[in-house]
């Protein structure tokens, strides 16, 4: 008895592994073989025959399965080889177009960058910053741009330059205006200091430091009028300010924004012991 039920034929097995109909023929061939050896459990020979036929079925299965695995390995290897070779063929064939697309992609990125240069620039942008951006545009390398996009790059440079030049005019005017305002602020600060210092020096001094001046009328005594006397007998002491002192009182009212009541009280003598050093 042969150990393999099916004859090992590469062409036959290859077709069977690729066609369900051909595989069914192989299975039928094994089935017919088994049918020639009915199982006989009545004798030792019959039992031994059963063992042999069963082993032959197993070996046939192993032969077909092994051939199929080897065939799959070969198919996989050929499949991978085919994929690799054809992929490389596509890359090599498409290379001129790919190189063009890559160059255009780089050029388009550069052109997009040109459009961003002037973005965000206003009249408050420092003049030196705008001048640096204009210098960058002037030094732009047009040779780095692909031939098919050179005109687009030129247009982008021109547009950005126009925007920056307009912003530069406004920025210079703004900086000049700010410089003028700063100068005015400094002048005002200096003037405020001079005025403050002058006011300190020309402020009202205590009576002890005041110098007596010739009065137009009677000398002020710093004493309230005697209300017990008749009106015609009273001496209008605080109406006898000198002309110079009256001017000082008026100036104080203007400088320190005295209320009218305080101004009149000083003038009329209700607030006493006031003397002035006019400036």
C-alpha positions as a Markdown table, in Angstrom:
| # | Residue | x | y | z |
|---|---|---|---|---|
| 1 | Unk | 0.0 | 0.0 | 0.0 |
| 2 | Unk | 1.3 | 3.4 | -1.0 |
| 3 | Unk | 1.9 | 5.8 | 1.9 |
| 4 | Unk | 0.6 | 8.8 | -0.1 |
| 5 | Unk | -2.9 | 8.5 | -1.5 |
| 6 | Unk | -2.5 | 11.4 | -4.0 |
| 7 | Unk | 0.4 | 11.5 | -6.4 |
| 8 | Unk | 2.6 | 14.5 | -5.7 |
| 9 | Unk | 2.2 | 16.5 | -8.9 |
| 10 | Unk | 3.2 | 20.2 | -8.6 |
| 11 | Unk | 1.0 | 21.3 | -11.5 |
| 12 | Unk | -2.0 | 19.3 | -10.2 |
| 13 | Unk | -1.6 | 20.5 | -6.6 |
| 14 | Unk | -1.0 | 24.1 | -7.8 |
| 15 | Unk | -4.2 | 24.1 | -9.8 |
| 16 | Unk | -6.1 | 22.5 | -6.9 |
| 17 | Unk | -4.9 | 25.2 | -4.5 |
| 18 | Unk | -6.1 | 27.9 | -6.9 |
| 19 | Unk | -9.5 | 26.3 | -7.8 |
| 20 | Unk | -12.2 | 24.9 | -5.6 |
| 21 | Unk | -13.3 | 22.5 | -8.4 |
| 22 | Unk | -9.8 | 21.1 | -8.8 |
| 23 | Unk | -9.4 | 20.8 | -5.0 |
| 24 | Unk | -12.7 | 18.9 | -4.9 |
| 25 | Unk | -11.3 | 16.4 | -7.4 |
| 26 | Unk | -8.3 | 15.8 | -5.1 |
| 27 | Unk | -10.6 | 15.2 | -2.1 |
| 28 | Unk | -12.7 | 12.8 | -4.2 |
| 29 | Unk | -9.6 | 10.9 | -5.2 |
| 30 | Unk | -8.7 | 10.4 | -1.5 |
| 31 | Unk | -12.3 | 9.4 | -0.7 |
| 32 | Unk | -12.3 | 6.8 | -3.5 |
| 33 | Unk | -9.0 | 5.4 | -2.2 |
| 34 | Unk | -10.4 | 5.0 | 1.3 |
| 35 | Unk | -13.5 | 3.3 | -0.1 |
| 36 | Unk | -11.3 | 0.5 | -1.4 |
| 37 | Unk | -10.3 | -0.5 | 2.2 |
| 38 | Unk | -13.5 | -1.1 | 4.2 |
| 39 | Unk | -12.8 | -1.1 | 7.9 |
| 40 | Unk | -12.5 | -4.6 | 9.3 |
| 41 | Unk | -12.4 | -4.9 | 13.1 |
| 42 | Unk | -12.7 | -8.7 | 13.1 |
| 43 | Unk | -9.1 | -9.6 | 12.5 |
| 44 | Unk | -5.7 | -8.3 | 13.3 |
| 45 | Unk | -5.0 | -7.7 | 9.6 |
| 46 | Unk | -8.2 | -5.6 | 9.3 |
| 47 | Unk | -7.2 | -3.5 | 12.3 |
| 48 | Unk | -3.7 | -3.0 | 10.9 |
| 49 | Unk | -5.3 | -1.9 | 7.6 |
| 50 | Unk | -7.4 | 0.7 | 9.3 |
| 51 | Unk | -4.3 | 2.2 | 11.0 |
| 52 | Unk | -2.4 | 2.3 | 7.7 |
| 53 | Unk | -5.3 | 3.9 | 5.7 |
| 54 | Unk | -5.8 | 6.5 | 8.5 |
| 55 | Unk | -2.0 | 7.3 | 8.4 |
| 56 | Unk | -2.0 | 7.6 | 4.7 |
| 57 | Unk | -5.0 | 10.1 | 4.8 |
| 58 | Unk | -3.0 | 12.2 | 7.4 |
| 59 | Unk | 0.2 | 12.1 | 5.2 |
| 60 | Unk | -1.8 | 13.1 | 2.1 |
| 61 | Unk | -3.2 | 16.1 | 4.1 |
| 62 | Unk | 0.3 | 17.1 | 5.3 |
| 63 | Unk | 1.6 | 16.8 | 1.7 |
| 64 | Unk | -1.1 | 19.1 | 0.3 |
| 65 | Unk | -0.9 | 21.5 | 3.2 |
| 66 | Unk | 2.9 | 21.8 | 3.0 |
| 67 | Unk | 2.8 | 22.3 | -0.8 |
| 68 | Unk | 0.2 | 25.0 | -0.3 |
| 69 | Unk | 2.3 | 26.8 | 2.4 |
| 70 | Unk | 5.4 | 26.6 | 0.2 |
| 71 | Unk | 3.4 | 27.9 | -2.6 |
| 72 | Unk | 2.0 | 30.8 | -0.4 |
| 73 | Unk | 5.6 | 31.7 | 0.6 |
| 74 | Unk | 6.6 | 31.8 | -3.0 |
| 75 | Unk | 3.6 | 33.8 | -3.9 |
| 76 | Unk | 4.1 | 36.3 | -1.1 |
| 77 | Unk | 7.8 | 36.7 | -2.0 |
| 78 | Unk | 6.9 | 37.3 | -5.7 |
| 79 | Unk | 4.1 | 39.6 | -4.6 |
| 80 | Unk | 6.5 | 41.7 | -2.5 |
| 81 | Unk | 9.0 | 41.8 | -5.3 |
| 82 | Unk | 6.4 | 42.9 | -7.7 |
| 83 | Unk | 5.1 | 45.7 | -5.4 |
| 84 | Unk | 8.7 | 47.0 | -4.7 |
| 85 | Unk | 9.7 | 47.0 | -8.3 |
| 86 | Unk | 6.6 | 48.6 | -9.6 |
| 87 | Unk | 6.6 | 51.3 | -6.9 |
| 88 | Unk | 10.1 | 52.2 | -7.8 |
| 89 | Unk | 9.3 | 52.3 | -11.5 |
| 90 | Unk | 6.4 | 54.7 | -10.7 |
| 91 | Unk | 8.7 | 57.0 | -8.6 |
| 92 | Unk | 11.4 | 57.0 | -11.3 |
| 93 | Unk | 8.9 | 57.7 | -14.1 |
| 94 | Unk | 7.1 | 60.4 | -12.2 |
| 95 | Unk | 10.3 | 62.2 | -10.9 |
| 96 | Unk | 10.2 | 65.2 | -13.3 |
| 97 | Unk | 6.7 | 66.0 | -12.3 |
| 98 | Unk | 7.4 | 65.4 | -8.6 |
| 99 | Unk | 10.4 | 67.7 | -8.7 |
| 100 | Unk | 8.3 | 70.4 | -10.3 |
| 101 | Unk | 5.6 | 70.0 | -7.7 |
| 102 | Unk | 8.1 | 70.2 | -4.8 |
| 103 | Unk | 9.8 | 73.3 | -6.3 |
| 104 | Unk | 6.4 | 75.0 | -6.7 |
| 105 | Unk | 5.4 | 74.1 | -3.1 |
| 106 | Unk | 8.6 | 75.7 | -1.8 |
| 107 | Unk | 8.0 | 78.8 | -4.0 |
| 108 | Unk | 4.4 | 79.1 | -2.9 |
| 109 | Unk | 5.5 | 79.0 | 0.7 |
| 110 | Unk | 8.0 | 81.8 | 0.0 |
| 111 | Unk | 5.3 | 83.9 | -1.8 |
| 112 | Unk | 2.9 | 83.4 | 1.1 |
| 113 | Unk | 5.7 | 84.6 | 3.4 |
| 114 | Unk | 5.9 | 87.8 | 1.4 |
| 115 | Unk | 2.3 | 88.5 | 2.0 |
| 116 | Unk | 2.8 | 88.2 | 5.7 |
| 117 | Unk | 5.6 | 90.7 | 5.9 |
| 118 | Unk | 3.3 | 93.8 | 5.7 |
| 119 | Unk | 0.6 | 92.2 | 7.8 |
| 120 | Unk | 0.1 | 94.0 | 11.2 |
| 121 | Unk | 2.2 | 97.0 | 10.2 |
| 122 | Unk | 0.5 | 100.3 | 11.1 |
| 123 | Unk | 1.4 | 104.0 | 11.6 |
| 124 | Unk | 2.4 | 103.2 | 15.2 |
| 125 | Unk | 4.9 | 100.6 | 14.1 |
| 126 | Unk | 8.5 | 101.9 | 14.7 |
| 127 | Unk | 10.0 | 103.5 | 11.6 |
| 128 | Unk | 13.2 | 101.4 | 11.9 |
| 129 | Unk | 11.2 | 98.2 | 11.9 |
| 130 | Unk | 9.3 | 99.2 | 8.7 |
| 131 | Unk | 12.6 | 100.2 | 7.1 |
| 132 | Unk | 14.1 | 96.8 | 7.9 |
| 133 | Unk | 11.1 | 95.1 | 6.3 |
| 134 | Unk | 11.5 | 97.1 | 3.2 |
| 135 | Unk | 15.2 | 96.1 | 3.1 |
| 136 | Unk | 14.2 | 92.5 | 3.4 |
| 137 | Unk | 11.9 | 92.8 | 0.4 |
| 138 | Unk | 14.5 | 94.6 | -1.6 |
| 139 | Unk | 17.0 | 91.7 | -1.0 |
| 140 | Unk | 14.4 | 89.0 | -1.9 |
| 141 | Unk | 16.0 | 86.2 | -4.0 |
| 142 | Unk | 13.8 | 85.9 | -7.0 |
| 143 | Unk | 16.1 | 83.2 | -8.5 |
| 144 | Unk | 14.9 | 80.9 | -5.7 |
| 145 | Unk | 11.4 | 81.0 | -7.1 |
| 146 | Unk | 10.4 | 78.5 | -9.7 |
| 147 | Unk | 10.1 | 79.9 | -13.2 |
| 148 | Unk | 6.3 | 79.3 | -13.4 |
| 149 | Unk | 5.8 | 81.4 | -10.3 |
| 150 | Unk | 8.2 | 84.3 | -10.8 |
| 151 | Unk | 5.5 | 86.8 | -11.8 |
| 152 | Unk | 3.4 | 85.9 | -8.8 |
| 153 | Unk | 6.4 | 86.5 | -6.6 |
| 154 | Unk | 7.1 | 89.9 | -8.2 |
| 155 | Unk | 3.5 | 90.9 | -7.7 |
| 156 | Unk | 3.7 | 89.9 | -4.0 |
| 157 | Unk | 6.9 | 91.9 | -3.5 |
| 158 | Unk | 5.4 | 94.9 | -5.2 |
| 159 | Unk | 2.2 | 94.8 | -3.1 |
| 160 | Unk | 4.0 | 94.3 | 0.2 |
| 161 | Unk | 6.4 | 97.2 | -0.7 |
| 162 | Unk | 3.6 | 99.5 | -1.5 |
| 163 | Unk | 1.8 | 98.8 | 1.8 |
| 164 | Unk | 5.0 | 99.3 | 3.8 |
| 165 | Unk | 6.0 | 102.5 | 2.0 |
| 166 | Unk | 2.5 | 103.9 | 2.8 |
| 167 | Unk | 2.9 | 102.8 | 6.4 |
| 168 | Unk | 6.3 | 104.3 | 6.6 |
| 169 | Unk | 5.0 | 107.8 | 5.7 |
| 170 | Unk | 2.4 | 107.6 | 8.4 |
| 171 | Unk | 4.9 | 106.2 | 10.9 |
| 172 | Unk | 7.3 | 109.0 | 10.4 |
| 173 | Unk | 4.6 | 111.6 | 10.8 |
| 174 | Unk | 3.4 | 109.8 | 14.0 |
| 175 | Unk | 6.9 | 109.7 | 15.5 |
| 176 | Unk | 7.4 | 113.4 | 14.7 |
| 177 | Unk | 4.1 | 114.2 | 16.3 |
| 178 | Unk | 5.0 | 112.1 | 19.4 |
| 179 | Unk | 8.4 | 113.8 | 19.6 |
| 180 | Unk | 6.8 | 117.2 | 19.5 |
| 181 | Unk | 4.3 | 116.2 | 22.2 |
| 182 | Unk | 7.1 | 114.9 | 24.4 |
| 183 | Unk | 8.9 | 118.2 | 24.0 |
| 184 | Unk | 5.8 | 120.1 | 24.9 |
| 185 | Unk | 5.3 | 117.9 | 28.0 |
| 186 | Unk | 8.9 | 118.6 | 29.0 |
| 187 | Unk | 8.4 | 122.4 | 28.6 |
| 188 | Unk | 5.2 | 122.2 | 30.6 |
| 189 | Unk | 6.9 | 120.2 | 33.3 |
| 190 | Unk | 9.7 | 122.8 | 33.4 |
| 191 | Unk | 7.2 | 125.7 | 33.5 |
| 192 | Unk | 5.2 | 124.0 | 36.3 |
| 193 | Unk | 8.4 | 123.7 | 38.4 |
| 194 | Unk | 9.3 | 127.3 | 37.8 |
| 195 | Unk | 5.9 | 128.4 | 38.9 |
| 196 | Unk | 5.9 | 126.1 | 41.9 |
| 197 | Unk | 9.3 | 127.4 | 43.0 |
| 198 | Unk | 8.2 | 131.0 | 42.5 |
| 199 | Unk | 5.0 | 130.5 | 44.5 |
| 200 | Unk | 7.1 | 129.0 | 47.4 |
| 201 | Unk | 9.3 | 132.1 | 47.4 |
| 202 | Unk | 6.4 | 134.6 | 47.0 |
| 203 | Unk | 4.0 | 133.0 | 49.4 |
| 204 | Unk | 2.5 | 134.9 | 52.4 |
| 205 | Unk | 5.0 | 135.3 | 55.3 |
| 206 | Unk | 4.3 | 135.6 | 59.0 |
| 207 | Unk | 3.8 | 139.1 | 60.4 |
| 208 | Unk | 7.2 | 138.8 | 62.2 |
| 209 | Unk | 8.9 | 138.7 | 58.9 |
| 210 | Unk | 6.9 | 141.4 | 57.2 |
| 211 | Unk | 8.4 | 144.8 | 56.5 |
| 212 | Unk | 6.3 | 147.8 | 57.6 |
| 213 | Unk | 4.9 | 149.9 | 54.7 |
| 214 | Unk | 3.6 | 153.4 | 54.6 |
| 215 | Unk | -0.2 | 153.3 | 54.9 |
| 216 | Unk | -2.6 | 155.3 | 52.9 |
| 217 | Unk | -4.7 | 155.8 | 56.0 |
| 218 | Unk | -4.2 | 154.8 | 59.6 |
| 219 | Unk | -1.8 | 152.0 | 60.5 |
| 220 | Unk | -3.4 | 148.6 | 61.1 |
| 221 | Unk | -3.1 | 147.5 | 64.7 |
| 222 | Unk | -4.4 | 143.9 | 64.5 |
| 223 | Unk | -7.2 | 144.8 | 66.9 |
| 224 | Unk | -10.9 | 144.6 | 66.1 |
| 225 | Unk | -12.7 | 147.9 | 66.0 |
| 226 | Unk | -14.4 | 149.1 | 69.2 |
| 227 | Unk | -18.1 | 148.4 | 68.6 |
| 228 | Unk | -19.1 | 150.4 | 71.7 |
| 229 | Unk | -18.2 | 153.6 | 69.8 |
| 230 | Unk | -20.5 | 155.3 | 67.5 |
| 231 | Unk | -20.0 | 154.4 | 63.9 |
| 232 | Unk | -18.7 | 157.8 | 63.0 |
| 233 | Unk | -16.2 | 157.6 | 65.8 |
| 234 | Unk | -14.8 | 154.1 | 64.9 |
| 235 | Unk | -11.5 | 154.0 | 63.1 |
| 236 | Unk | -11.7 | 151.7 | 60.0 |
| 237 | Unk | -8.4 | 150.0 | 60.7 |
| 238 | Unk | -8.7 | 147.2 | 58.2 |
| 239 | Unk | -9.9 | 149.4 | 55.5 |
| 240 | Unk | -6.5 | 151.1 | 55.7 |
| 241 | Unk | -4.5 | 148.5 | 53.7 |
| 242 | Unk | -1.8 | 149.9 | 51.5 |
| 243 | Unk | -2.5 | 149.9 | 47.8 |
| 244 | Unk | 0.3 | 147.3 | 47.4 |
| 245 | Unk | -1.3 | 145.0 | 50.1 |
| 246 | Unk | -4.7 | 145.3 | 48.4 |
| 247 | Unk | -3.1 | 144.2 | 45.2 |
| 248 | Unk | -1.5 | 141.2 | 47.0 |
| 249 | Unk | -4.8 | 140.2 | 48.4 |
| 250 | Unk | -6.4 | 140.2 | 45.0 |
| 251 | Unk | -3.5 | 138.2 | 43.6 |
| 252 | Unk | -3.8 | 135.6 | 46.4 |
| 253 | Unk | -7.5 | 135.2 | 45.6 |
| 254 | Unk | -6.6 | 134.5 | 41.9 |
| 255 | Unk | -3.6 | 132.2 | 42.6 |
| 256 | Unk | -5.1 | 130.1 | 45.4 |
| 257 | Unk | -8.8 | 130.4 | 44.4 |
| 258 | Unk | -9.9 | 131.7 | 47.8 |
| 259 | Unk | -13.7 | 131.6 | 48.4 |
| 260 | Unk | -15.2 | 135.1 | 48.3 |
| 261 | Unk | -16.0 | 135.0 | 52.0 |
| 262 | Unk | -12.3 | 134.4 | 53.0 |
| 263 | Unk | -11.1 | 137.1 | 50.5 |
| 264 | Unk | -13.5 | 139.6 | 52.1 |
| 265 | Unk | -12.6 | 138.5 | 55.6 |
| 266 | Unk | -8.9 | 139.2 | 54.9 |
| 267 | Unk | -9.7 | 142.5 | 53.2 |
| 268 | Unk | -12.1 | 143.7 | 55.9 |
| 269 | Unk | -10.0 | 142.6 | 58.9 |
| 270 | Unk | -12.0 | 139.6 | 60.2 |
| 271 | Unk | -8.9 | 137.5 | 59.6 |
| 272 | Unk | -5.9 | 139.4 | 61.1 |
| 273 | Unk | -2.2 | 139.4 | 61.4 |
| 274 | Unk | -1.6 | 139.1 | 57.7 |
| 275 | Unk | 1.3 | 140.8 | 55.9 |
| 276 | Unk | 2.7 | 140.5 | 52.4 |
| 277 | Unk | 5.9 | 140.6 | 50.6 |
| 278 | Unk | 4.9 | 141.6 | 47.1 |
| 279 | Unk | 6.8 | 140.3 | 44.1 |
